[in-house]
């Protein structure tokens, strides 16, 4: 009976994530294959250029970083795979590039390019016109979207249905393990960042929102009715009075020093500040579960 209750709770959590999915345009040029991506030909070996950090992390999590021919320089700061010494040794030997440009990618002679939906659709389309397959990863905002993108990557590198099922079973195990670490009594957390002269937060339909809920906490921005990433005023933050704030490591006092009004927020004044590395804070890949576990750990240690 207890097992049945746990299964029902797990299904309920996954369905809630699906219901919260915000649909945004994710195409990369008019010929983007979307969720029905199928490689044009089957190969026994591939040369993959990952133009996005997430592409590198998906392949690393699948144990196929050996297929990579080049990686973006941003992996050094944002790639979760870079934290693993055994993976880092192999990644260090690969060419790195800073900009997503047609000629630079073509020079690497890839069979497949893994890109993000935020990257240039013109570059994606031109690469396809030149005969290069391009798989554009859609944003990850919940379990269904992560499971879908994982399946697309497995298919993209030549895997079959059995490989997709195996990858999804492993993903489900990681999800269950993260849920075991989750807090039992939700507390409010506000994701916070400062860009230029504005304060930003992340509400319903964002990666940060799902990350916070995976940890068993409540997203204060969601409670405000905020969708996706949006600006937020210092006055609104003070009125909301979250129990904790979540920032990226390296912020230190940066946000509240630039916005002095925030120093009167009890969570900041009393040091109730959660910090995630840039790698985990932006983990739009199966490594998101590690981020959730780390959040739950920090909250558990301080309670």
Buried (B, 14 or more C-beta within 10 A) or exposed (E): EEEEEEEEEBEEBBEEBEEBBBEEEBBBBEEBBEEEBEBEEEEEEBBBBBBBBBBBBBBBBBEBBEBBBBBBEBBBEBBBBBEBEEBBEBBEEBEEBEEBBBEBBBEBEBBBBBBBBEBBBEBBBBBBEEEBBBBBBBBBBBBBBBBBBBBBBBBBBBBEEEBBEBBBEBBBEBBEEBBEBBBEEBBBBBBBBBEEEEBBBBBBBBBBBBBBBBBBBBBBBBBBEBBBBBEBEBEBBEEBEBBBBBBBEEBEEEBBEEBEEBEEBEBBEEEBBBBBBBBBBBBBBBBBBBBBBBBBEBBBEEE
